[in-house]
Amino acid sequence: MSAGYHVLILDGYALMRDILTDFLLKEPACLSAKAVPDVVSAIRHIQQAPVSLVLLDDNLPGEPASAFMERLARLPFHVPVLVLSSGMNHCAVRRLLGLGAAGIVWNTSTMKDLSACVVEVARGATWKDNACLERALGGAPRQLPSWAIPFSERQAQVLKGIAAAQANKEIAARLGVSETSVKCTVQQIFGKTGVRSRSELVRVVMERFPETFVPEMTDPVTG
C-alpha cells in the first residue's frame, strides 16, 4: 500500500453507509471512501476508480454477500475484502472466507479496532483475529446476547431518535419527557447492547434487527 488507501463500502443500509463513510474519511491515511448499496454498483465502481479495500457487509438485503465475492473473482485484478459481520451466520462467513475474503471483523468492534483492521488489510495483510476466526470457522452455536431480548417501547422510541441523529434534548421534546429520562434510557440501551457510542449502537442494532426493527427506526419520532 502507498501512503494512503481508497475504501469501498458495500452495505445495504443507508445509515450504516453514512456512518462508515464519515468515520473513514476522518482517518489520516484514507484518501477516499465510497459507499454503495448493491453488488452491481460495487463492481462498477471497482472497474472505474482505484480501490485498495472493500468493506463488505455479510448481511446484504436482497442478495448474498457471496455474490459480490464471486463477481469480484472474475475481475482481472485483486482487491482485498474485509467482511463486516454480525457473527450470527457462521456458514455465510465461512463461505466468504473460502471465496477469498482477507478477514472478518465483528460489527460490535469499536471504530478504533475497525480502523486498525482496514489499515492492515489495505496493506495486503490477512486480518487474523483468532477469536473471530474460531467462532466463524468452528461454527459452534453461540448463546444469544442479552440484547436479543426485544427493546421496551420507550427504548425503541429513543432508538428512533438516535437513528435520526437527534440529541437527547430533541428526543426528550418529542417524547414529552425530561432530558434526564432520555439519558437514563440511553444508558439502559448501551448496557443491553454492550456498546459505548451512538454510532456503534446504530451499527449493532441494524445488523441484529435488519428486517423487523430497522424499518421502524427510520420513521419520524412522534410524541
PyMOL commands that set and color helices and strands:
alter all, ss='L'
color gray80, all
select helices_A, chain A and resi 14-25+39-48+65-73+90-98+111-122+130-138+146-148+153-163+168-175+179-193+198-208+214-217
alter helices_A, ss='H'
color red, helices_A
select strands_A, chain A and resi 5-10+30-36+53-57+81-85+103-106
alter strands_A, ss='S'
color yellow, strands_A
deselect
rebuild
show_as cartoon
